[in-house]
Amino acid sequence: MRSDEVTLRPNAIAEPLFNQWYAWIYLIPPPSAAMFLANSHVKLMQSFAEDPQIHVAALTNPALAGGPFIGHGAEAAGAVRALAERTIRERARLLSLADAIHELDRLVAERGDGMSLEPLYAQIPAPLRGMVELTYDVNGQPAVRYFEPLFYDSEYYEPAAQSFAISLAASDVRGYGLSTPRLPRPGVLMLDVPFASEHLDALFRMRHTPGSYGEIRERLGVSAGDEPLFRSFFSAEPPPRRPDYRSSEPRLTYYGHACVLMESASTSVLFDPIIAYQHGGPGERLTHDDLPERIDYVVLTHNHQDHCLLEALIDLRHKIGTIVVPRSKGDCRVDPSLRLALERIGFPRVVELGPMESLSIPGGRITALPFLGEHADLDIRTKAGFAVAMDGRTALFLADSNNLDPKLYDRIHDRIGDADVLFIGMECDGAQMSWLYGPLLTKPLLRKHDRSRRFTGSDFERGWPIVERFRPKQVYVYAMGQEPWMGHIMVMQYTPESRPIVESDKLVARCREAGITAERLYGCKRISVGRGGGEP
């Protein structure tokens, strides 16, 4: 054992950043990254620099939390202006790509009148030449097909825009990341390391395995001036060791929001990882110390920021065997390939599953299920519910699926049969489409259309038929965004009268009336999948 061996403290946070904005999956593929950069980040920073008080005043209204307002005080106007100017200068290529996307959409909309599109190839803007195809769909609507892998091999994929902000958490409170850039501040180390760097795996491995402080400092290129701060992120105390799970029955462990671990004595499957940090504050939680030493499979249900969290995925990358993702359309900026993005940032084994396709695992299989709704009616295919069969037990993880057509679940049941446990999200008052996807659009959306098209999951009337069809012994409402460690990516302000609470209460009550163990999950819970159900 080396004399300088240390472990990463359990409250050490490493936020992945893209041009100092909290990074989520749409900031990896160049076409979508360019659109968010041009249509959201730069515009927000310029607005704040010009009149910060508008943003400050807006965020005194809780109803506007999570909206297009930067969450810094007015004194940060100079720093935000400098970041905007540096972004425009250093990311000029990405901004030119966004301009080209706007121009090509305009050209195709104006000239795609049913006649051949071949004459338009000569007018494709330079940044997109050789990377797109112009097409019509079967209804005669013009469209642009993107050859997504070529963008990653081009000058428009810029790992230099990637970095990390490392700090120690004193509480769960963090600024909302999707509308506010991260600025340097005391106690935060801004580290220029691309997401795919293997040095990050060495750092995060030190959460559970002691490593050389001198070696990790050298690998990450920490300067002498930053060394005292970097040193504070480590401890000489060894971390607790989680005992291996050896029961003959599978076990489920809920870590908060939509993060659930299903494990047997031989296999572990982790869904939508979001792991809380242990900072000594209030609130029961399970943390990195409670995860198995190896995670055989990570399954991502869809690519929204609360289900595909880069912060957690990069942290866990060193212990993940295979990532399972829904198969995307993969040829448009609204539905980029999750597989390609994850492979590009350092995940070596990513498997795509289409609807009703399965992956064999020791003692069972993982099956992708069709997922309706919750994406504002956009043609986004990177979404799936999943059935996991493990050692004779089956659990369904439906995430935010909206049961728009109950006949779908009749057909799914015909294929997979009953389930022992059902997890279902019931956030049935979702935000309007522009909240998340607005920066990807090149044509203004009518307000009435925006208000109509929302990110909504199932309510009681749509959730109960799923329970009736699959006849589970246990039903758990999850993915409600209530945990305090979710605030940097979600802004949920539920009251007892909020519709998602009322509707999920109805489902839980109806299940209990039918003799089914049921609960709306919060924080953490260990669940037996055996005959009795409930706590192991």
Secondary structure, 3 states (H helix, E strand, C coil): CCCCEEEECCCEEEEEEECCEECCHHHCCHHHHHHHHHHHHHHHHHHHHHCHHHHHHHCCCHHHCCCCCCCCCHHHHHHHHHHHHHHHHHCHHHHHHHHHHHHHHHHHHHHCCCCCCHHHHHHCCHHHCCCEEEEECCCCCEEEEECHHHHHCCCCCCHHHEEEEEEECCCCCCCCCCCCCCCCCCCCEEECCCCCCHHHHHHHHCCCCCEEHHHHHHHHCCCCCCHHHHHCCEECCCCCCCCCCCCCCCEEEEEECCEEEEECCCCEEEECCCCECCCCCCCCCCEHHHCCCCEEEEECCECCCCCCCHHHHHHHHHHEEEEEEECCCCCCCCCCCHHHHHHHCCCCCEEEECCCCEEEECCEEEEEECCCCCCCCCCCCCECEEEEEECCEEEEECCCCCCCCHHHHHHHHHHHCCCCEEEEECCCCCCECHHHHHHHCCCCCCHHHHHHCECCCCCHHHHHHHHHHHCCCEEEEECCCCCHHHCCCCCCCCCCCCHHHHHHHHHHHHHHHCCCEEEECCCCEEEECCCCCCCC
